[in-house]
Amino acid sequence: MVKVKGQITLMMEERTCNECGQGLKGRKDQKFCSDYCRNTFNNRLHEDANNYVRRINNILRKNRRILEKLNPKGKVTVDAITLAEEGFNFHYYTNIYTTQKGAKYHFCYDQGYLKIENDQFMLVVKQDYVK
C-alpha cells in the first residue's frame, strides 16, 4: 500500500498466465488465461508419465485383441507359439484371478488365459462372478 497526498493507492503486482505470459484479470488465485493454456501447461507437465501409460495401455489393448481374436466362442485351447506369433506379451495383464484350487487366470480386461500342460493355454472370457 502506498499513501500519496491523503489517498491510499493499492500496489498490485502484475499477474501473468503460467503458459503464455498474457496478463491475468479476475480471481487472485487464477494461474491461466484460458482452458486452452491450462490444458497445454498440464499436458506438457505430465507428458513423460502420459507416454509411459499410453505405451502400457497399447500393449494391454493389443493383448486383449489377440485373445479375443483367438477365442471367438468364449473358451478355447491354443499353444504358446500361436500367442507369440500374434505378438502377445505375457508380461502385461490387468489382473489375476486365483480359483479355490489354486489355478491362476491372467486377464487383459475381460479376456483371460490359464497356462496348462505342454505350453498350452486355455483362453476364456471373464464371467460376471469373477471379480
C-alpha positions as CSV (number, residue, x, y, z in Angstrom):
1,M,0.0,0.0,0.0
2,V,1.3,3.5,-0.9
3,K,0.0,6.7,0.6
4,V,0.0,9.7,-1.8
5,K,-1.3,13.1,-0.5
6,G,-4.1,11.7,1.6
7,Q,-5.1,9.0,-0.9
8,I,-4.4,5.3,-0.5
9,T,-3.3,3.5,-3.6
10,L,-3.0,-0.2,-3.7
11,M,0.0,-1.6,-5.5
12,M,-1.0,-4.7,-7.4
13,E,1.7,-7.0,-8.8
14,E,1.3,-7.9,-12.5
15,R,0.0,-11.5,-12.7
16,T,0.6,-13.4,-15.9
17,C,-0.6,-16.7,-17.4
18,N,1.8,-19.6,-16.5
19,E,1.6,-20.9,-20.1
20,C,1.6,-17.9,-22.5
21,G,2.6,-14.9,-20.2
22,Q,-0.5,-12.9,-21.0
23,G,-1.8,-10.6,-18.2
24,L,-4.5,-12.0,-16.0
25,K,-7.7,-10.3,-14.8
26,G,-10.1,-11.7,-12.4
27,R,-9.6,-14.0,-9.4
28,K,-6.5,-13.6,-7.4
29,D,-5.6,-17.3,-7.5
30,Q,-6.0,-17.5,-11.3
31,K,-3.0,-19.1,-12.9
32,F,-4.0,-19.3,-16.6
33,C,-5.8,-17.0,-19.0
34,S,-7.9,-19.8,-20.6
35,D,-8.7,-23.5,-20.5
36,Y,-6.5,-24.0,-23.6
37,C,-3.5,-22.6,-21.7
38,R,-4.3,-24.7,-18.6
39,N,-4.6,-27.9,-20.6
40,T,-1.5,-27.2,-22.6
41,F,0.6,-26.5,-19.5
42,N,-0.7,-29.6,-17.7
43,N,-0.2,-31.8,-20.8
44,R,3.4,-30.7,-21.2
45,L,4.0,-31.1,-17.4
46,H,2.8,-34.7,-17.4
47,E,4.0,-35.7,-20.9
48,D,6.5,-38.3,-19.7
49,A,4.0,-40.1,-17.5
50,N,1.4,-39.9,-20.2
51,N,3.7,-41.6,-22.7
52,Y,4.6,-44.4,-20.3
53,V,0.9,-45.1,-19.5
54,R,0.0,-44.8,-23.2
55,R,2.7,-47.4,-24.1
56,I,1.4,-49.9,-21.5
57,N,-2.2,-49.4,-22.4
58,N,-1.3,-50.1,-26.1
59,I,0.3,-53.4,-25.0
60,L,-2.7,-54.3,-22.9
61,R,-5.1,-53.5,-25.7
62,K,-3.1,-55.5,-28.2
63,N,-3.0,-58.5,-25.8
64,R,-6.8,-58.2,-25.4
65,R,-7.4,-58.1,-29.2
66,I,-5.2,-61.2,-29.7
67,L,-7.0,-63.1,-27.0
68,E,-10.4,-62.0,-28.4
69,K,-9.4,-63.0,-32.0
70,L,-8.1,-66.4,-30.9
71,N,-11.2,-67.1,-28.7
72,P,-14.3,-66.2,-30.6
73,K,-16.6,-68.7,-28.8
74,G,-15.5,-68.0,-25.2
75,K,-13.3,-70.9,-24.5
76,V,-10.5,-72.5,-26.5
77,T,-7.1,-74.0,-26.1
78,V,-4.1,-72.6,-28.0
79,D,-0.3,-73.2,-27.8
80,A,2.2,-70.6,-26.6
81,I,3.7,-70.4,-30.1
82,T,0.4,-69.2,-31.6
83,L,0.1,-66.5,-29.0
84,A,3.8,-65.5,-29.5
85,E,3.4,-65.4,-33.3
86,E,0.5,-63.0,-32.9
87,G,2.7,-60.7,-30.8
88,F,1.2,-61.5,-27.4
89,N,3.2,-60.1,-24.4
90,F,2.9,-62.3,-21.4
91,H,4.4,-59.7,-19.1
92,Y,1.4,-57.4,-19.3
93,Y,-2.1,-58.2,-17.9
94,T,-4.7,-56.2,-15.9
95,N,-5.4,-58.7,-13.1
96,I,-5.0,-62.3,-11.9
97,Y,-7.9,-64.5,-10.7
98,T,-7.0,-67.4,-8.5
99,T,-9.5,-70.2,-8.2
100,Q,-10.1,-72.1,-4.9
101,K,-8.0,-75.0,-6.4
102,G,-5.1,-72.5,-6.9
103,A,-5.3,-72.1,-10.7
104,K,-4.2,-68.6,-11.8
105,Y,-6.1,-67.0,-14.7
106,H,-4.4,-63.9,-16.1
107,F,-6.7,-61.3,-17.6
108,C,-6.4,-58.5,-20.1
109,Y,-9.6,-56.7,-19.2
110,D,-12.3,-59.3,-19.9
111,Q,-10.2,-61.7,-21.9
112,G,-8.1,-64.2,-19.9
113,Y,-5.8,-67.2,-20.1
114,L,-4.7,-70.1,-18.0
115,K,-1.4,-71.9,-18.6
116,I,-2.0,-75.6,-18.7
117,E,0.4,-78.5,-19.6
118,N,2.7,-78.7,-22.6
119,D,2.9,-75.0,-23.3
120,Q,-0.8,-74.9,-23.9
121,F,-3.1,-72.0,-22.8
122,M,-6.8,-72.2,-22.2
123,L,-8.4,-68.9,-23.3
124,V,-11.5,-67.7,-21.5
125,V,-13.8,-64.7,-21.2
126,K,-14.4,-63.3,-17.8
127,Q,-17.7,-64.2,-16.3
128,D,-19.8,-62.0,-14.1
129,Y,-19.0,-63.9,-10.9
130,V,-15.2,-63.5,-11.5
131,K,-14.1,-60.2,-9.8
